[in-house]
Amino acid sequence: MSQFRNKTIQEQILAEEKNMPIRFDIKKDLRYQQGVTKGALKTALRIAKNLLNSGYDIAEVSKHTGVKISTLRKSLKIRG
């Protein structure tokens, strides 16, 4: 919708936003933090899978990725 506004109006809106007393830090938002945590776990699990496929012991993988052994077993469907 903002594309329907002319340049002058868009500039006025941007200037007004800078003067607004309320600022919201998205990094403090719980849902944002949950997304970051899920993304970090997904990355750690991908790395863990590669390490395990390369012959590393599950205890070593857990130590280096920071992912609990139980989580590795469950998420990567590892028996034992």
JOJO-V716961 format. One record per residue. PSI is psi in radians with two decimals (NA if undefined). Layout:
BEGIN
PSI, PSI
END
This chain:
BEGIN
-0.55, -0.37, -0.32, -0.28, 2.60, 2.95, -0.68, -0.77, -0.73, -0.72, -0.67, -0.71, -0.78, -0.73, -0.71, -0.66, -0.64, -0.48, -0.06, 2.37, -0.34, 2.22, 2.44, 2.12, 1.85, -0.49, -0.29, -0.13, 2.32, -0.77, -0.65, -0.81, -0.66, -0.70, -0.72, -0.75, -0.77, -0.70, -0.69, -0.71, -0.73, -0.75, -0.77, -0.68, -0.64, -0.76, -0.75, -0.78, -0.76, -0.73, -0.76, -0.71, -0.37, -0.01, 0.06, 2.57, 2.55, -0.58, -0.68, -0.77, -0.77, -0.78, -0.77, -0.43, -0.33, 0.19, 2.28, 2.59, -0.72, -0.66, -0.72, -0.83, -0.80, -0.85, -0.62, 0.11, 0.97, 2.24, 2.72, NA
END
